[in-house]
Amino acid sequence: MKKKLYLLILSFTFLPFFLQAQQPSKATDTTVHQLNQVNKLNQINVISKRKIRIKTDTLSNTLKLQLPLIQIPQNIISISTDLLQQQGALELKDAARNSSGIYFGYNSTPFDNSAAAQIRGFVAYTTLNGMSRRFSYGASIDDDAIIENVEFVKGPAGFLNSVGEPGGSINILTKTPGHQLINIVQTAGSFNLYRISADIGSEVQKKGFSFRFNTAYQHKDTYLNDLRTEKYVVAPVLQYNFSPNTYVLAEYDFIKGEVQNGSAIVKVRSEQDILTGPISANYSSARGLPTSYTQNETGRIYAIHKFNDKWQITSQSSYLSSPYQNWNMTSKGSMVNFDASGNTKRRSSLSMGAGQTFSSQLFANGQVYTGAVKHQLLFGADYTNSRDSLSLNNGKAEFDYNKFTANSYVNPNTVNQITRINRTNNNTFLKSAFIYDNIQLQKKLLLTLGARYTWYTNEKETTNAKGVVKTNNYSQKALSPRAALTYMVNPATSVFFLYDQSFVPQSYQVALVDPVTKELIGSAPINPQQGKDMELGIKRNWFSSRLLTTLNAFHTTKTNVPIPDLVNTAFVKPAGQVTSNGIEADVIGNITDRLSITANYTYVKATITKDEDPEQVGKELPQTPQQIFNTWIQYRFLLKNKASLNISAGQTSMMKRSTSEKNQYIPDFTKFDAGISYVQDKYFFRLIADNLTGKRYMSSGDIITGYPYDGRNFYYIDGDPFNVKVSVGIKF
């Protein structure tokens, strides 16, 4: 089976090379300056009614670098809204299949929580338009209604933000004015899914106002008993152009998700009970619990001025408010677990918090020459202030519960009476300055040099159940240099080497536990993380830049990596040093105007290489798949009257997913998906089927021995069973 899988991987990776061999080569003597001009034309995605492009060739301006992706010495995959529509994506995690190495760990609620995204074994920061999305406890929630493009950046990227993970980051580019449109889409599907969304926009004027307005409502019951969700999205954008080279944009994004009867979706099972029994079994829910919710409100002011065709300056500021509260039922000191007769006493648990983050960035891009040497400069500064709080609470009343009778009703007037266990407040300040220079040493050789210097302060206040207040103040400084070489074999092919460093000041907490009673008595902050990364890779554009292939290898080290604490689920444990090695291969784009493909493969080994506890050395980072393989292929059959019939198919495989126990893994899985759509000018019909075989699998999970049951305990989230989504849309 493995041999067949590897052959399939190789066939998808090298298929474009074989196809290209049948076509005449493009001119190879074009200068790098000409290459810039050609690729900049390709950043516009949508295309005629007969042509659809699923990838982009440049980064958005919010990610600062004004270079074609082929020249950037890093594995960066930028996908367009066309691809998300093909796949029926509704959340960020639906887009993750389109780039190597992206996966999701534990998600505390039924909503797409981008805080659970991981790359190469490490947490992946998610930003909105290149701004800090969340700095500490603030919950996150995303929705397709606001997403225009998604940019997956593998490896450190100090040019993006003042802090960054060595594994990578994800940037969501929101929808802004572009052209006149009115799109209305209705979706229905499994688990009582109903969704309606509207996207209304105007043409951008050379001088004057333009706008974009997106809104959505969604109801969905999940495959878990009693769990009901609602989602609301409102996102207006107003832009004013003083001239074609100068404009200001004001944007507001509101997303709120509500969950009835409890929000927990993680299960804990003994080894003999994993992936058995009804998938709908939900011991953490209770009819009568207060409503759980996650909310993000973001306001942004964005301004750009182009002095000429070589220099521009950009300013943007944002304010994020992210309150949330998550209710669920627990057994004393743990997730719900039972005695030999299937009995337990359940009580409510409430985690709640609020985050407010203000961020501001000012940066300039430009070109200068020192003799015959061309410099593409980026320099600027940014500032972030984040205030947040986290409160953990247990219910005062206990309720008898038997898993065989599973009477989940609780008295709503009793279950909401709680006692606070712990409360933590953070007040964090980040200031940084950066400069990067992409130097054209000769026609084909580019040198990148740069660094970011970051100042970090944090004021942390912790209050335990006895009312004892502990205050800690932290201050760190870090220089994060970056150096890279890019060799342009020809205008369509580049080879690169990258050395980069990262710095992450942490707001996670380590649980302090009484060694005798094993009760939680407090918490302490974990030290900042610092990482180093080296990469070697090759990129190639095919078929007039319609298709991109990337192959790269990486070696990353990082200190103070947080590992989930499965006993005290709101906290983490620190590892001494982690080393992550691996390879990534990506294929994305169009082979012809009718045939598009995304295929990617990742091999990663992320292990603890230094630790105070020698038994930890050699352990893999929990919840890290050693191999990930994704595909998605679509073919368009052209019909009469400007219509087309589109057939899609894809799969996702994850193999050898590590856990908190050394050399122990949760089960591998492969699932298959497919879609069919009919498009005619202003109308479309689309059917997406997920998990075609109805396979029972763990979408994410971990193992801990001896708690709460003897032997191995599996903490996991079930993957969605077979389900379908049907969408109908109209454009005016």
TASUL-V999513 format. One record per residue. N is the residue number from 1. RES is the residue in one small letter. SS is DSSP state (h for helix, s for strand, l for the rest). Layout:
N | RES | SS
N | RES | SS
This chain:
1 | m | l
2 | k | h
3 | k | h
4 | k | h
5 | l | h
6 | y | h
7 | l | h
8 | l | h
9 | i | h
10 | l | h
11 | s | h
12 | f | h
13 | t | h
14 | f | h
15 | l | h
16 | p | h
17 | f | h
18 | f | h
19 | l | h
20 | q | h
21 | a | l
22 | q | l
23 | q | l
24 | p | l
25 | s | l
26 | k | l
27 | a | l
28 | t | l
29 | d | l
30 | t | l
31 | t | l
32 | v | h
33 | h | h
34 | q | h
35 | l | h
36 | n | h
37 | q | h
38 | v | h
39 | n | h
40 | k | h
41 | l | h
42 | n | l
43 | q | l
44 | i | l
45 | n | l
46 | v | s
47 | i | l
48 | s | l
49 | k | l
50 | r | l
51 | k | l
52 | i | s
53 | r | l
54 | i | l
55 | k | s
56 | t | l
57 | d | l
58 | t | s
59 | l | l
60 | s | l
61 | n | h
62 | t | h
63 | l | h
64 | k | l
65 | l | l
66 | q | l
67 | l | l
68 | p | s
69 | l | l
70 | i | l
71 | q | l
72 | i | l
73 | p | l
74 | q | l
75 | n | l
76 | i | s
77 | i | s
78 | s | s
79 | i | s
80 | s | s
81 | t | h
82 | d | h
83 | l | h
84 | l | h
85 | q | h
86 | q | h
87 | q | l
88 | g | l
89 | a | l
90 | l | l
91 | e | l
92 | l | h
93 | k | h
94 | d | h
95 | a | h
96 | a | h
97 | r | h
98 | n | h
99 | s | l
100 | s | l
101 | g | l
102 | i | s
103 | y | s
104 | f | s
105 | g | l
106 | y | l
107 | n | l
108 | s | l
109 | t | l
110 | p | l
111 | f | l
112 | d | l
113 | n | l
114 | s | h
115 | a | h
116 | a | h
117 | a | s
118 | q | s
119 | i | s
120 | r | l
121 | g | l
122 | f | s
123 | v | s
124 | a | l
125 | y | s
126 | t | s
127 | t | s
128 | l | s
129 | n | l
130 | g | l
131 | m | s
132 | s | l
133 | r | l
134 | r | l
135 | f | l
136 | s | l
137 | y | l
138 | g | l
139 | a | l
140 | s | l
141 | i | l
142 | d | l
143 | d | l
144 | d | h
145 | a | h
146 | i | h
147 | i | s
148 | e | s
149 | n | s
150 | v | s
151 | e | s
152 | f | s
153 | v | s
154 | k | s
155 | g | l
156 | p | l
157 | a | l
158 | g | l
159 | f | l
160 | l | l
161 | n | l
162 | s | l
163 | v | l
164 | g | l
165 | e | l
166 | p | l
167 | g | l
168 | g | s
169 | s | s
170 | i | s
171 | n | s
172 | i | s
173 | l | s
174 | t | s
175 | k | l
176 | t | l
177 | p | l
178 | g | s
179 | h | l
180 | q | l
181 | l | s
182 | i | s
183 | n | s
184 | i | s
185 | v | s
186 | q | s
187 | t | s
188 | a | s
189 | g | s
190 | s | l
191 | f | l
192 | n | l
193 | l | s
194 | y | s
195 | r | s
196 | i | s
197 | s | s
198 | a | s
199 | d | s
200 | i | s
201 | g | s
202 | s | l
203 | e | s
204 | v | l
205 | q | l
206 | k | l
207 | k | l
208 | g | s
209 | f | s
210 | s | s
211 | f | s
212 | r | s
213 | f | s
214 | n | s
215 | t | s
216 | a | s
217 | y | s
218 | q | s
219 | h | s
220 | k | s
221 | d | s
222 | t | l
223 | y | l
224 | l | l
225 | n | l
226 | d | l
227 | l | l
228 | r | s
229 | t | s
230 | e | s
231 | k | s
232 | y | s
233 | v | s
234 | v | s
235 | a | s
236 | p | s
237 | v | s
238 | l | s
239 | q | s
240 | y | s
241 | n | s
242 | f | s
243 | s | s
244 | p | l
245 | n | l
246 | t | s
247 | y | s
248 | v | s
249 | l | s
250 | a | s
251 | e | s
252 | y | s
253 | d | s
254 | f | s
255 | i | s
256 | k | s
257 | g | s
258 | e | s
259 | v | s
260 | q | s
261 | n | l
262 | g | l
263 | s | l
264 | a | l
265 | i | l
266 | v | l
267 | k | s
268 | v | s
269 | r | s
270 | s | s
271 | e | h
272 | q | h
273 | d | h
274 | i | l
275 | l | l
276 | t | l
277 | g | l
278 | p | l
279 | i | l
280 | s | l
281 | a | l
282 | n | l
283 | y | l
284 | s | l
285 | s | l
286 | a | l
287 | r | s
288 | g | l
289 | l | l
290 | p | l
291 | t | l
292 | s | s
293 | y | s
294 | t | s
295 | q | s
296 | n | s
297 | e | s
298 | t | s
299 | g | s
300 | r | s
301 | i | s
302 | y | s
303 | a | s
304 | i | s
305 | h | s
306 | k | s
307 | f | l
308 | n | l
309 | d | l
310 | k | l
311 | w | l
312 | q | s
313 | i | s
314 | t | s
315 | s | s
316 | q | s
317 | s | s
318 | s | s
319 | y | s
320 | l | s
321 | s | s
322 | s | l
323 | p | l
324 | y | s
325 | q | s
326 | n | s
327 | w | s
328 | n | s
329 | m | s
330 | t | s
331 | s | s
332 | k | l
333 | g | l
334 | s | s
335 | m | l
336 | v | l
337 | n | l
338 | f | l
339 | d | l
340 | a | l
341 | s | l
342 | g | l
343 | n | s
344 | t | s
345 | k | s
346 | r | s
347 | r | s
348 | s | s
349 | s | s
350 | l | s
351 | s | s
352 | m | s
353 | g | s
354 | a | s
355 | g | s
356 | q | s
357 | t | s
358 | f | s
359 | s | s
360 | s | s
361 | q | s
362 | l | s
363 | f | s
364 | a | s
365 | n | s
366 | g | s
367 | q | s
368 | v | s
369 | y | s
370 | t | s
371 | g | l
372 | a | l
373 | v | s
374 | k | s
375 | h | s
376 | q | s
377 | l | s
378 | l | s
379 | f | s
380 | g | s
381 | a | s
382 | d | s
383 | y | s
384 | t | s
385 | n | s
386 | s | s
387 | r | s
388 | d | s
389 | s | s
390 | l | s
391 | s | s
392 | l | s
393 | n | s
394 | n | s
395 | g | s
396 | k | l
397 | a | l
398 | e | l
399 | f | s
400 | d | s
401 | y | s
402 | n | s
403 | k | l
404 | f | l
405 | t | l
406 | a | l
407 | n | l
408 | s | l
409 | y | s
410 | v | l
411 | n | l
412 | p | h
413 | n | h
414 | t | h
415 | v | h
416 | n | l
417 | q | l
418 | i | s
419 | t | s
420 | r | s
421 | i | s
422 | n | s
423 | r | s
424 | t | s
425 | n | s
426 | n | s
427 | n | s
428 | t | s
429 | f | s
430 | l | s
431 | k | s
432 | s | s
433 | a | s
434 | f | s
435 | i | s
436 | y | s
437 | d | s
438 | n | s
439 | i | s
440 | q | s
441 | l | l
442 | q | l
443 | k | l
444 | k | l
445 | l | s
446 | l | s
447 | l | s
448 | t | s
449 | l | s
450 | g | s
451 | a | s
452 | r | s
453 | y | s
454 | t | s
455 | w | s
456 | y | s
457 | t | s
458 | n | s
459 | e | s
460 | k | s
461 | e | s
462 | t | s
463 | t | s
464 | n | s
465 | a | l
466 | k | l
467 | g | l
468 | v | l
469 | v | s
470 | k | s
471 | t | s
472 | n | s
473 | n | s
474 | y | s
475 | s | s
476 | q | s
477 | k | s
478 | a | s
479 | l | s
480 | s | s
481 | p | s
482 | r | s
483 | a | s
484 | a | s
485 | l | s
486 | t | s
487 | y | s
488 | m | s
489 | v | s
490 | n | s
491 | p | l
492 | a | l
493 | t | s
494 | s | s
495 | v | s
496 | f | s
497 | f | s
498 | l | s
499 | y | s
500 | d | s
501 | q | s
502 | s | s
503 | f | s
504 | v | s
505 | p | l
506 | q | l
507 | s | l
508 | y | l
509 | q | s
510 | v | s
511 | a | s
512 | l | s
513 | v | s
514 | d | l
515 | p | l
516 | v | l
517 | t | l
518 | k | l
519 | e | l
520 | l | s
521 | i | s
522 | g | s
523 | s | s
524 | a | s
525 | p | s
526 | i | l
527 | n | l
528 | p | l
529 | q | s
530 | q | s
531 | g | s
532 | k | s
533 | d | s
534 | m | s
535 | e | s
536 | l | s
537 | g | s
538 | i | s
539 | k | s
540 | r | s
541 | n | s
542 | w | s
543 | f | l
544 | s | l
545 | s | l
546 | r | l
547 | l | s
548 | l | s
549 | t | s
550 | t | s
551 | l | s
552 | n | s
553 | a | s
554 | f | s
555 | h | s
556 | t | s
557 | t | s
558 | k | s
559 | t | s
560 | n | s
561 | v | s
562 | p | s
563 | i | s
564 | p | s
565 | d | l
566 | l | l
567 | v | l
568 | n | l
569 | t | l
570 | a | l
571 | f | l
572 | v | s
573 | k | s
574 | p | s
575 | a | s
576 | g | s
577 | q | s
578 | v | s
579 | t | s
580 | s | s
581 | n | s
582 | g | s
583 | i | s
584 | e | s
585 | a | s
586 | d | s
587 | v | s
588 | i | s
589 | g | s
590 | n | s
591 | i | l
592 | t | l
593 | d | l
594 | r | l
595 | l | s
596 | s | s
597 | i | s
598 | t | s
599 | a | s
600 | n | s
601 | y | s
602 | t | s
603 | y | s
604 | v | s
605 | k | s
606 | a | s
607 | t | s
608 | i | s
609 | t | s
610 | k | s
611 | d | l
612 | e | l
613 | d | l
614 | p | h
615 | e | h
616 | q | h
617 | v | l
618 | g | l
619 | k | l
620 | e | s
621 | l | l
622 | p | l
623 | q | l
624 | t | l
625 | p | s
626 | q | s
627 | q | s
628 | i | s
629 | f | s
630 | n | s
631 | t | s
632 | w | s
633 | i | s
634 | q | s
635 | y | s
636 | r | s
637 | f | s
638 | l | s
639 | l | l
640 | k | l
641 | n | l
642 | k | l
643 | a | s
644 | s | s
645 | l | s
646 | n | s
647 | i | s
648 | s | s
649 | a | s
650 | g | s
651 | q | s
652 | t | s
653 | s | s
654 | m | s
655 | m | s
656 | k | s
657 | r | s
658 | s | s
659 | t | l
660 | s | l
661 | e | l
662 | k | l
663 | n | l
664 | q | l
665 | y | s
666 | i | s
667 | p | l
668 | d | l
669 | f | s
670 | t | s
671 | k | s
672 | f | s
673 | d | s
674 | a | s
675 | g | s
676 | i | s
677 | s | s
678 | y | s
679 | v | s
680 | q | s
681 | d | l
682 | k | l
683 | y | s
684 | f | s
685 | f | s
686 | r | s
687 | l | s
688 | i | s
689 | a | s
690 | d | s
691 | n | l
692 | l | l
693 | t | l
694 | g | l
695 | k | l
696 | r | l
697 | y | l
698 | m | s
699 | s | s
700 | s | s
701 | g | s
702 | d | s
703 | i | s
704 | i | s
705 | t | s
706 | g | l
707 | y | l
708 | p | l
709 | y | l
710 | d | l
711 | g | l
712 | r | s
713 | n | s
714 | f | s
715 | y | s
716 | y | s
717 | i | s
718 | d | s
719 | g | l
720 | d | l
721 | p | l
722 | f | l
723 | n | s
724 | v | s
725 | k | s
726 | v | s
727 | s | s
728 | v | s
729 | g | s
730 | i | s
731 | k | s
732 | f | l
